[in-house]
């Protein structure tokens, strides 16, 4: 049961930024994004990946690794689209 709760929690938190990423990629507008918030979130989920590896907890590792991917893409999109706008 604990594993199922961990997987569900991981899925929900991992996909939470996907709509934002889709919106940024679709509209190419990053004006309302906070790069500091994304960086802090990226640091947090990266730390969770390390924690998951140390504990050998796959739900923690996989869900947060996905979050790292989404947030790293969002952060790089921020700088890419901001630079193209100037």
Backbone as numpy.savetxt, mean C-alpha at the origin, in Angstrom:
# Nx Ny Nz CAx CAy CAz Cx Cy Cz
-9.23 -20.69 13.02 -10.05 -19.49 13.02 -9.18 -18.23 13.02
-8.09 -18.26 13.80 -7.20 -17.10 13.85 -6.61 -16.80 12.47
-6.27 -17.87 11.74 -5.70 -17.70 10.41 -6.71 -17.04 9.47
-7.97 -17.44 9.55 -9.01 -16.88 8.70 -9.20 -15.40 9.02
-9.24 -15.05 10.29 -9.38 -13.65 10.69 -8.19 -12.83 10.17
-7.00 -13.39 10.29 -5.81 -12.71 9.80 -5.84 -12.50 8.29
-6.30 -13.50 7.57 -6.40 -13.39 6.11 -7.43 -12.35 5.71
-8.59 -12.37 6.33 -9.65 -11.40 6.03 -9.16 -9.98 6.36
-8.56 -9.81 7.51 -8.04 -8.49 7.89 -6.98 -8.02 6.91
-6.11 -8.92 6.50 -5.06 -8.58 5.55 -5.62 -8.18 4.20
-6.61 -8.90 3.73 -7.23 -8.58 2.44 -7.89 -7.21 2.49
-8.64 -6.96 3.55 -9.36 -5.68 3.66 -8.40 -4.50 3.71
-7.36 -4.59 4.52 -6.43 -3.47 4.63 -5.57 -3.35 3.38
-5.28 -4.47 2.74 -4.44 -4.43 1.53 -5.14 -3.76 0.36
-6.41 -4.01 0.21 -7.13 -3.46 -0.94 -7.65 -2.06 -0.68
-7.48 -1.54 0.51 -8.04 -0.23 0.85 -7.49 0.90 -0.01
-6.25 0.81 -0.46 -5.66 1.87 -1.27 -5.80 1.63 -2.77
-6.29 0.47 -3.16 -6.43 0.16 -4.59 -7.36 1.15 -5.30
-8.53 1.51 -4.73 -9.37 2.50 -5.43 -8.65 3.84 -5.64
-7.83 4.25 -4.67 -7.08 5.50 -4.82 -6.07 5.38 -5.95
-5.39 4.24 -6.02 -4.41 4.02 -7.08 -5.08 4.02 -8.45
-6.21 3.35 -8.56 -6.95 3.31 -9.83 -7.36 4.72 -10.24
-7.85 5.50 -9.28 -8.28 6.88 -9.58 -7.09 7.71 -10.07
-5.95 7.59 -9.42 -4.76 8.35 -9.83 -4.32 7.94 -11.23
-4.28 6.65 -11.49 -3.84 6.19 -12.81 -4.83 6.58 -13.91
-6.10 6.57 -13.57 -7.14 6.91 -14.55 -7.17 8.41 -14.84
-7.16 9.22 -13.79 -7.32 10.67 -13.95 -5.98 11.41 -14.07
-4.90 10.75 -13.71 -3.56 11.36 -13.75 -3.51 12.64 -12.93
-4.26 12.65 -11.83 -4.32 13.81 -10.96 -3.85 13.41 -9.56
-2.78 14.01 -9.10 -2.21 13.66 -7.79 -2.25 14.84 -6.83
-2.96 15.88 -7.20 -2.99 17.11 -6.41 -3.44 16.88 -4.96
-4.39 15.97 -4.76 -4.93 15.75 -3.42 -4.25 14.65 -2.63
-3.16 14.11 -3.16 -2.43 13.07 -2.44 -1.39 13.70 -1.51
-1.15 13.04 -0.41 -0.10 13.47 0.51 1.06 12.48 0.40
2.18 12.90 -0.19 3.32 11.98 -0.29 3.87 11.59 1.08
3.76 12.49 2.05 4.22 12.16 3.40 3.39 11.03 4.01
2.07 11.10 3.85 1.19 10.06 4.37 1.49 8.73 3.71
1.68 8.75 2.39 1.96 7.51 1.67 3.31 6.94 2.12
4.30 7.80 2.33 5.62 7.35 2.77 5.55 6.73 4.16
4.82 7.35 5.06 4.67 6.80 6.41 3.95 5.46 6.35
2.88 5.39 5.55 2.15 4.13 5.39 3.05 3.05 4.79
3.84 3.43 3.80 4.77 2.50 3.16 5.80 1.98 4.16
6.30 2.84 5.00 7.24 2.42 6.05 6.56 1.46 7.03
5.32 1.77 7.37 4.59 0.91 8.29 4.33 -0.48 7.74
3.83 -0.56 6.51 3.53 -1.88 5.95 4.82 -2.65 5.64
5.89 -1.93 5.32 7.18 -2.61 5.12 7.66 -3.24 6.43
7.47 -2.51 7.51 7.85 -3.04 8.83 7.00 -4.25 9.19
5.71 -4.23 8.82 4.85 -5.39 9.05 5.34 -6.60 8.25
5.85 -6.39 7.05 6.40 -7.50 6.26 7.58 -8.12 7.02
8.46 -7.29 7.52 9.61 -7.79 8.29 9.14 -8.55 9.51
8.17 -7.99 10.22 7.61 -8.66 11.40 7.02 -10.02 11.01
6.27 -10.05 9.92 5.67 -11.30 9.46 6.73 -12.34 9.12
7.82 -11.90 8.50 8.91 -12.81 8.17 9.53 -13.37 9.45
9.77 -12.50 10.41 10.35 -12.95 11.68 9.45 -13.95 12.41
8.15 -13.74 12.31 7.18 -14.63 12.96 6.75 -15.79 12.07
7.16 -15.74 10.80 6.77 -16.74 9.80 5.25 -16.85 9.70
4.61 -15.69 9.60 3.16 -15.59 9.50 2.79 -15.15 8.08
2.38 -16.09 7.25 2.10 -15.81 5.86 1.00 -14.79 5.63
-0.09 -14.79 6.40 -1.11 -13.75 6.18 -0.53 -12.34 6.36
0.33 -12.16 7.34 0.95 -10.85 7.58 1.91 -10.51 6.44
2.71 -11.47 6.04 3.70 -11.24 4.99 3.01 -10.89 3.67
2.09 -11.72 3.24 1.47 -11.54 1.92 0.61 -10.30 1.83
-0.21 -10.07 2.83 -1.11 -8.91 2.75 -0.32 -7.60 2.80
0.70 -7.55 3.63 1.47 -6.32 3.72 2.43 -6.16 2.55
2.91 -7.25 1.99 3.73 -7.16 0.78 2.89 -6.59 -0.37
1.64 -7.00 -0.46 0.75 -6.43 -1.47 0.55 -4.94 -1.21
0.38 -4.57 0.06 0.23 -3.16 0.40 1.48 -2.36 0.05
2.66 -2.95 0.25 3.90 -2.29 -0.14 3.87 -2.02 -1.65
3.48 -3.00 -2.41 3.41 -2.85 -3.86 2.45 -1.74 -4.28
1.26 -1.75 -3.71 0.25 -0.74 -4.06 0.72 0.65 -3.66
1.23 0.79 -2.44 1.63 2.11 -1.96 2.91 2.61 -2.63
3.82 1.72 -2.97 5.01 2.13 -3.72 4.61 2.61 -5.11
3.66 1.93 -5.72 3.16 2.35 -7.03 2.45 3.70 -6.93
1.68 3.87 -5.88 0.98 5.14 -5.67 1.98 6.28 -5.46
3.01 6.04 -4.67 4.02 7.08 -4.41 4.80 7.42 -5.68
5.19 6.40 -6.42 5.91 6.67 -7.66 5.00 7.37 -8.67
3.72 7.03 -8.69 2.77 7.72 -9.57 2.63 9.18 -9.18
2.65 9.44 -7.88 2.58 10.82 -7.40 3.71 11.65 -8.02
4.94 11.16 -7.89 6.08 11.92 -8.41 6.08 11.97 -9.94
5.68 10.89 -10.58 5.63 10.86 -12.03 4.64 11.88 -12.58
3.40 11.85 -12.08 2.38 12.75 -12.60 2.60 14.20 -12.16
3.15 14.39 -10.98 3.46 15.75 -10.52 4.52 16.38 -11.43
5.52 15.58 -11.78 6.60 16.05 -12.63 6.09 16.37 -14.04
5.19 15.57 -14.55 4.64 15.79 -15.91 3.75 17.03 -15.96
3.17 17.39 -14.82 2.25 18.53 -14.77 3.03 19.85 -14.83
4.25 19.85 -14.35 5.05 21.09 -14.30 5.59 21.49 -15.63
